[in-house]
């Protein structure tokens, strides 16, 4: 009896296929059905890897809603446009924009703070970064003393690394826990643990709890600024790994930080669902602090609204990646309850804004004042003691650092000129101010690293 030659993996490699998990299934089928010649080619057509998706040879045009008013700003704007030009070579992108608060972060080709990148049928985890759904919430306390609100909030909030101890945790909503447990990206013990312990915490950096009074009504208002903490960071980490897998297969030329998850895949749909769960958790994170402050003061809230400024927004098959940009268009916010919030710095009012979508703003406004220089550069530029600089920049304000250590890189001088940002919002039609929350004081993490446990141990 004649021995029939079996097709092997080496034969498939010689035909131009890269070794893959499907080899075993394909070889079994070919040999069991004794396929030959063109029959093998036709069968393998379904397994053929797609040709790599190339980068755009020239950057996709993007809208520039920023102008430099001095030499330092010229350097910043040049860096932002350089990184956007590299970013806009990413093959999924169709348009983009930069806001007046734009500043670079990370290597060239990384979406800048104050940047918007619109992709078709693709979610780029690197374009929302680890601080998913960084957002702001305002509660109107009516005619309550600003000091009473700040004192009470200080006794409730939590800044710095880690989460709350078990005996100080907020009650976790059972329906939200069920959603987390049902999602591929979130259903692991690490995510569930930080979801519980980080609820009602604010983190560090530029996150804050701000108290002031409405310019229109005189009512006292509290505003919190923070994101999804460890829960969001875990999703980002897992999302980047999945996106990297697709990048290697679909577009190896794409920069790693711009890898994407195709939306029309099981992973893409599940990641989108995970983002919405993170959004719900983050909103609840704000609400815990606001509601606890109201309850302890024994008052009723007069009004409340919130918005993200670091998220991915969907419109049909388009995904708007806003890295520090405030949505103006109501289609981006399914639970819209009022105008949007744009904080500038601790000594300036928080702007309450509304606005319309234009071809240049793509439905977004700035998210704050932004920076013209890094924290390190700012630190080096200041002369004098921390205490003297702090007193000079926070005159007549009740500014508290949770760690009891001044963070000089969060003082007003670390940020762009607030008047310039407001003027450019007007010049580029990026929303209009309907009210302002005039500053009374604020709480921030401060320089918690100065006395971190590992530094104490070293000393």
N, C-alpha and C positions, 0 to 999 in steps of 0.2 A: 504494500500500500504506500502510495507516494506521500511524503511529509510536506505539508504546506508551510511555506515561510510565514512566520508570524511577524506582524508589524510591531516595532518596539519604540520606546521613548526616544531612542537615538534617531530613528527614522523621522519622527515628528520634528525633532530639533533640526535635522538636515533639511526639512521642508520649510524652515523659517519660524517655527513656533518656539516660544520661550517656555521652559519647564514650569508647569503649574499643577494645581490640585486636580484639574479636570483631566489630566493625562490618563489616569487610571481608568476612569469611566469611559473615555473615548477609545482607548486601546482595547478594552474588553468588548465594546460594541463592534469595533472594526473587525476584530479577529473572530468573534462569535458569529458575525454575519458574513465573514469572508469577503469584505469589501476590497475592491481593487481600483487602481488608477483614478479616473475622474470621480468615481463614487466616493472614494476617500476624501478628495478635495471638496466635493459638495457637502459631505457630512461635516467636515471640519470648519466650514465657513462660519458656522454658528459660534465656534470657539475662538475665532481669530481675534486677537487683541486689536482694539481700534488704534489708528495712527495717532501718535502723540499730538496733543493740542498745543500749537505754538503760541508764544507770546505775540502780542500785537507789535508789529515792527515800529510803529510810531504810537505815542501815547494817545489814548482816547481823550478828546478835549474835555476840560472841566471848568466850572465857573469859579471865578476868583472874587470873593466878597471881602477883601481885606486890602488895606493900603498902608505903606510904611510912612511914618511921620518923623522919623529920626534915624540915625545911623544904626543903632542897635536893632530897631524894627526892620530896617532894610536887610540885615543879616538874617533875622528870623524869617521874614517873608521869602527870601531867596532859598533858605533851607526847606521851608514848607513846600514851595513850588517844585523844588528838585525832587523831594521824596514823593510828591503827588505824581509827577511825570513818570517816575519809575513804577509807582503803584498802578497807574492807568494803562500799563502794558499788559496787565493781568487779563487773560482772554475772556473771562466771564463778564467784565465790567462794560457798561454802556454809557455811563456818564458819572459825574461827581461834582463836588463843590467844597470850598473851604470858607470858613467863617472868620470874622474879625479877631476871634480869640485863638486862632490856629497857632500851634507850635509843634515842632517835630518831637517824636518819641521813638527810640529804637533806631536800628540801622536804616539806611536809605531804602525806600520802597515800602516802608511801613506806614500805614495810614496815620496821619498826624492827629493830635487832639484838635478838635474843631474841624474835622474832615467828614465828608459824606461820600460814600462809594456805593453806586447802584449796580447790582449784579442781576443777571437773568438766570433764573432757576438754579441758584447756587447760594449756599450760606458759608461765609468765611469766618470761622471762629476767631481768627487773629484780628479781624476788623471790629470785633466788639471787645476783645481782650478779656482778662481775668475778672475785671470788676464789672460783671454783667449787670445791666439794669441799674447802674449808678443813677440816682434819682433824687428828687426833692419833693417834700410834702409840707403844705402850710395848713395850720389850724388857726382859726380866728377865735380868741378867747373872750372877746368883748371888752368891757371896761375893767379888766383885772390888772393889777400892778405888774409891770414888766419884771420887776425884781422878784416878786412872788413866783412868777412863772419860771424864771431862770433858776431860782433857788430850788424849786420843786423838781424841775427837770434834771437838775444836777444830781439830785438824790436818787434819780431813777435810771438815768442813762448809763451806758457802758462804753468806754473807749479803750483802745489798745488791742493787743493781740489776744487770740483765744476767745472763749465764750463765757457764758455765765455758769456759776456753780449750780449744781442740781437744785439746791434749795432756793435759788433766786431766778429760776427759769420761768418764762411765760408759758401759759398753757398752749400746747400745740394743736392746731385744728385737725381733727380726725380726717376730714375730707381731703385736706391738702396732703396729709401723710399717705392716704390711699393713692393719690395721683403720683406721688414720688415713687411709691413701691411698684406702681404699674409701668414705670418708664425705664427702658433699657439703660439709658445713660445715667439715671439717678438712683436706681434700685441697688444700692450697696450700703454696707454698714457705715462706711466713712461719711457718705453723703447724709444719711439719716441722722447720724450722731451730731454733725455740725448744724444740720437744719434745726435741731432742737436747741442746742446750746448757744448758737449764734443769733437766735431770734431775740430782738431787742438790743442789739449791739451795733456800734457804728464804725468800728475799725480805727484807722489812723489817716495819715496824709492830710488831704484837704477836706476831709469829711468834718461836718460841724453840726452843732445845734445852735440856732440863731434866734434871738428874741428881739422884737422891735415893735413899732407902732405904725399903723396905716396912716399914710399922708392924707388920705381922704376922710377916714372916719375917726381916727385916733384910737381905734381898737388895738389891743395887744395881740400880736401874732407870733406864733412859734413856727420855725422852719427847720426841718432836718435834712441833711444831705449825706447819703451813703448808699451803698449798693447791696449786693447779694452775699457779701462776705464769703465764708469758706464753701458754702453750697455752690455758689456761682463759680468760684475758682476751681472746684472739682469738676464741674461740667466743662469748663473751658479746657482743662487739661485733657480730659477724655475726648472732647471734640477735636482738639488739635491732632491727637493720635489717629483718629479716624480720617480726618482731612488729609493727613500726611500719606496715609495708605492710598487714598484716591489720587493724590498729587503724583506719587511715583508711577501709578498706572496710567493716568490721563494726561498729565502735563509736567514732566520732570523739570522743564525749564522755569516753571513758576517758582517764585521765591517761597521758601518754607513758611514764612509768616503769612503768606497770602494763599495758602492751600485752601481748598474748598470741599464741602460735602454737597454733591448734587442733590437738589431737592427731590427729584423724581426717583429716588431710591428709598429703600426701607430705612436706611440710616438717616437720610435727609428729613424724611417725615417725622421720624422719632426725635431727631435733634430739635426740629421746630417745636414739637410738643414740649420738649424739655425746657426750651427757652420760655414758653408761656407759663410753665409751672414756676420757673425761677422768678418771673415777673410777679406772679401772685404772692410768692413767698416774700419778695422784697417789699411789696406794698404792705403786707402784713407786718413786716419788720418795722416800718415807719409807724404804722397804726398802733402797735404795742406801746411805743414810747409816748405818743400823743394822747392815747386814751388813758394810760396810767397817770399822766400829768393832770389831765382833766379830772379824773376820779379823785385824786388826792387833794386837789384844790376844791372839789365839790361844786364845780360850775358846769355849764352846758356849752358845747361848741356852737358857735354862730355859723361857721362855714368851714369847708375843707376842700382842698384840691391838691393834685400831685401830677408829676410827669417824669418820665425817664429822660435822660439825655445821653445814654450810652447803651444802645440796644440795636436790634435788627427789626425793621418794620417791613411788613409784606403788603404789596398791592398787586394782586393778580400773580403773574409769574416774576415780578420784580421784587428784589430784596434790597431795602435801603439800609446800609450799614452806617449808623451814626456814631462816630467815635467822639463823644463829647459834642453833641449838637442837639438843640432842643426842638422837638417836633411842633410845628405850627398847624399843620394840616390835621383836621379831626379824623380823617380816615386812618391815621396811624395810631389812634388811641381809642380803643373800643369802649372804654369806661370814662370818657371825657366828662369832667364835672365842673370845669371852669377854665380860666386862663392859665398861662404857663408861668414858670418861675425861672428867673435868671439872676443868680447871686453874682456879685462882683468881687468884693473883699469884705473883711470884717468891719471896716470903717465906712463902707458905702451901703446905700439902700439895696435891698433885694428887689429887683424889678418884677412887676406883675404885668405880663404882656399878652397881647393877642396879635394875630397877623394872618395874611393870606399867602397862598402858594404862588410863586412866580417861576418862570423858566430858569431864573438864576439862583433862587434860594432852594429850589427843589422841595419846598415845604418845611424848611428848617430855619432856625435862628441860632445865635451863639448859645453856649451853655454857661458862660461866665466871662471873666476878664482875660484868662489865659496868661501865659508867661512869655517874656522875651529872652529869658536866660534860665539856665538850669539852677537847681537848688544850690549846688556847689558854687557856681559863679556868683549867685546872689549873696551867699554867706561870706565869700571873700570880698565882696564889694562894700560891706558894711564896716564902719569904723566906730569903735566905742564898746562899752560893755553891753551884754544882752539886756540887762535891766534898764539901762538908759535908752537903748533903742526901742525897747518895748514900751516904755513910758511915753516916749515921743510919738510913737505911731498909734497908740491906743488911748490918747487923751479923751477924757469924758466918757469912756466906754468901760463896761464891766466884762472884761475878757478873761476867761479862765482856761487853763490847760489842765486836763484831767490827770496827767502824770505829774503835775506840779513842776514841770520843766518847760521853759520857754522854747518854742519852735520858731526860730527867727525866719525860716523859709515860708512861713504862713502869714507873716505880717503884710500889711498892705503894699509895702514897697517891693514885695516879691512878684507882684502881678502887674499887668499892663495898666496903663492909665485908664481909669474907669470912664472918664469923660470922652476919651477917644473911641472907646468901644461903643458907647451909647451913640455917638455921632455917626460912626460907621454903620450901626444898625439902621439909622435913619437914611443915610446915603444909599445903602444897598437894599432898602426896603425889606428889612429882616425883622419885622414886627414893630408894634408901637406900644408904648408904656401906658397902661390904664390905671395903675396905682403903684406906689412904692412903699416898702416896709422900712421905715427909718430905723437905724440901728440903736439898740439899747446895750446889748452885749451878746456874747457867744461863748460856747464851750467847744474846745478842740482837744484832740489827743495830746498834743504837745510832743516833746522829744522823749518819748517813753524808752527809747533805746539807751539813753544816757545811764539809767539805773536798771537796765535789764538784768535778770538773774545771772546770766553768764558773765556780764561785765563786773557785777558785784563779786562773783566768785573769783574772777581773775585778779581783781584788786586785793 
